[in-house]
C-alpha cells in the first residue's frame, strides 16, 4: 500500500446536489471516479456533458489515468456519466476504465427493467465488473475496499481508501442526517446497521458523502461540505448520532419517508442508470425514449 494518502478531488454538481469524486494515487497517477453526473434538462428532455467534461479536464490537467469508474448504487436523482466518461477516456489514455458497481445491481436491474419495459439486452452486461462485498482492488499503490452498505438501496456500496470512506447516500452531513429508505428494496433497519458499520471505523476516518443539502443560514451553514469524520457523525448526526436506538431511527425514518415526494428525475435516472449510462436505442423515427408512468384520476376507467 502507498505510504502516501490519496489525492482527493471533490466536485459538487449543484443541479442535483451531488458530490462527485476523483481519487488518485500520487505515486503512479492512477485514479478512479466515483458517482459522476450527466447533465439533464427535464424541461427539454435534453442531455449534455459539461459536468462530465469538467471531470475529464481535471483528469487530463493532472496527468491521471482513470482505471475504474465507480458507482455507489443505482441513483434515482441524477443520470450517471459513466458510459460517456468511459468512451471519452478510452480514446485519450492507454487503457479503458472499467465501470464497476456492487453485485446486487442485477436484482435492481431486473426490477426496474420490468417496470419500464426495458429489454434485457439493453442492460445486461452494462457494467464491466460487479464487485463482491469486501472486495479489495488496487489503484496504483492505493488499496480500495468495497463495503456493502444497504438501506437506501439494496445494492449500495461504499469505498474505503486509507482513512477515507466514500459512503454514497448512506450518511449525509450531521445537520442533514440520513438518506430515505422508501425506494424498492430500501430498508431503514438495514441503513441503521450500515451506519453502525461506518461508525465502527476509526473516529478520524473521513466520511465523504454522496450529496449535501445545506440547511441554510439559520444553522449557520450555506455551502456544501464534502466530508465530516466518524467522530463528527457520532456527535452531530441528527438521525443517527451516538445513543440513537435502532427502533428510534426506524420509526423516525418511516414517518419522514411517508411525507417525501418522488425525486424529480427518478424515472429518467433509473432507466439510464441500470444501463450504466448507456443511451437508449434509437427508434425508427430517430428518437431515444424513456418511459414515464402515467397516473389517472379514478384509475382511468372510461
Secondary structure, 3 states (H helix, E strand, C coil): CCCCCCEEEEEEECCCCEEEEEEECCCCCEEEEECCCEEEECCCCEEECHHHHHHHHHHHHCCCEEEEEECCCCCCCCECCHHHHHHHHHCCCCCCCEEEEECCHHHHHHHHHHHHCCCHHHHCCCCCEEECCCCEEEECCEEEEEEECCCCCCCCEEEEECCEEECCCCECCCCCCECCCCCCCCCHHHHHHHHHHHHCCCCCCEEECCECCCCEHHHCECCCCCEEEHHHHHHHCCCCCCCCCHHHHHHHHHHHHCCCCCCCCHHHHHHHHCCCCCCCCECCCCCECCCCCCCCHHHHCC
